[in-house]
Amino acid sequence: MLEIKNLHAKVGDKEILRGINLTIKDGEIHALMGTNGAGKSTLSNVIVGNPSYEVTEGSITFNGQDLLSMSPEERAQKGVFMSFQAPVEIPGVSMTNFMRAAVNARREAQGKEPLKSTDFLKVMREKRKLVEIDQKLMNRSVNEGFSGGERKRNEIFQMAMLEPTFCILDETDSGLDVDALRIVAEGFNKLRTAETSAIVITHYQRLLDYIRPDFVHVLIDGKIVKTGTADLARLIEEKGFDWIKEELV
Amino acid sequence: MSEQENGQQNKPEKNELVRRIAEKKYEFGFTTDVHTEIIEKGLNEEVIRLISKKKDEPDWLLQFRLEAYRYWLTQVQPTWGHVHLPEIDYQAISYYADPTAKSKKGPQSVEEIDPELMKTFDKLGIPLEERLALSGTAVDAVMDSVSVKTTFKEKLSEKGIIFCSISEAVKNYPDLVKQYLGSVVPPKDNYFAALNSAVFSDGSFVYIPKNTRCPMELSTYFRINARNTGQFERTLIVCDEGSYVSYLEGCTAPMRDENQLHAAIVEIVVMDHAEVKYSTVQNWYPGDAEGRGGVLNLVTKRGDLRGVNSKLSWTQVETGSAITWKYPSCVLRGDNSQAEFYSVAVTNHYQEADTGTKMIHLGKNTRSTIISKGISAGKSQNSYRGLVRIGKQADGARNYSSCDSLLLGSQCGAHTFPYMDIHNNSATVEHEATTSKINEDQLFYCNQRGISTEEAVGLIVNGYAKEVINKLPMEFAVEAQKLLSVSLEGTVG
């Protein structure tokens, strides 16, 4: 369970989050919608511990533990995963070596032995099929020369490899065509267990047709101003955000 | 011609890539407690005569030394390198230290070697007992001024291959040594070459007879142990017509507060259709995090590609030394000869490296390739300096140079000094250079996948250096990879 209380955060001198309260129970999917610059990505980055963002007030606990006091890698090893909006290239580091380091870091944190090479490659093969990602990409450097769609698919592939219990999908649907969107979303659904919870950030209903949210939150100016069920997302698709803003006045 | 790039940037403290510079681990900093015969400090003709006498040398070699010494006296220490070479007090150094002095004639069998020396080389991963050796590798183990043991000598001699210390070669193969010694790097080549020619102690001698493929990797391991001594390595490799040899050198030294001098000469002669691969994994003590101590590594290495279709390839992984000043070079004399230089130089803390190569094209259709990867961290300075010269007669000569610099942090420097000197219009010379930094987004991406920053840097650096590391013999490539990660430990917070 992830519990966010009165969270304030800034980038440089600019305050972006102004008191977020959000509780996500195991197995729940929460969609996060809102205008550009409302703080959706800031919230995700703060949860995963990006050092460019500074928390000024509030707390986040994950399964009862203080998440904010952990390093980004500790958070990841505890099962927090983010599918990046714009995944970076890491020249010279092959996807295979990268994944091996990540999987074994997680195992080490759990007190497990590193995976044997043959076992690791077998797992890679299985998970690749799930998101229909080409073997060729695994021999390339991380994200180097990947198309936008391949990068997004690669994010979900990494999620499959790391088996997180809490995921953030930060605009995973952007840049995907209809077929790719279906593959990625269905891949995510197959990977989910009864415990997996997620924040899904999106501008569009179409992703939520596949990944059905239990709750939809609207973020404006660094605050959650409205919470509803899946119907709220459809309403936003239809009418935009202005009516919500008007309600606030 | 010079291109410079400094890692200066104005970013808030918390965003700096380098937030702490932790103590770097140096695994080989121990000393060996062994009876060592060290001659009095100081340098003069008497000392040179003494060294020559201790090694029981013929008169021609003594004269070679004395002539070099007299020339050296007329010269001054060069200052052109992009390094802060301290004033060296040559009278404060001892020029000969013999850790095998207990055994009278220099040890022949393993049983006669001081167990402490055996233990030392075991600890360094260089077992001197042949049955324990790395498969397919013969080793000449040199400590301070003396070769302790050369393995697989007998086995190699069955093929007519000579692999022994240079001292032994002077005794047993004086004609070969006399023919080639100083023929590639003359004693008057430069200041440190003159010094080495005057006082050189041990190193390896390799002769591969015609049409012979050396069945093992040959390697020399240099270890400095005694305090206040200098090590003056001298290595000579002759690869005769149609032959092949792969040679590797490694080096380590104890951790000490004062600088120690290692001034070496390596000469390689490659005849018609012959090929030599020379690899170095240099891990001399680099000094501490504040820049105290460390080895001054001042080295002249050169290969003479005398024969047609001859090949020479230098591969170096340089992670150690307080100051590195070396330019393994090739004279492409034979028509169609080919030379390569692959280098990874890592500097951290206050280390300074000025390294590169010279490719001198004299023969027709000669080809050379230069791949240099510099990695700087801490407050270090890392320079590539390279010369490509195409002579008048070198029709159709080609060179390709690629020099990349990777900066970790904002207080280190990377510099490139490429020189070109082209005297033939049919030449093709290409030079590419890049400078990059490991950026925070890349590190954070790794962190988010559970990979620590240090491990991420290791992955990225090894990826960056892969093109060079892949050129090393298998066993050493693995060692070199580990070394790269260890050398950069603690550079990013």
Interface residues (C-beta under 8 A of the other chain):
Chain A: G12 V48 G49 N50 P51 S52 E54 S71 P72 E73 A76 Q77 F81 M82 F84 P87 V88 E89 I90 P91 G92 V93 S94 N97 F98 A101 A102 A105 R106 A109 S141 V142 Q158 L162
Chain B: P12 K14 N15 N439 E440 D441 Q442 F444 Y445 C446 N447 Q448 R449 G450 I451 S452 T453 E455 L459 I460 N462 G463 Y464 K466
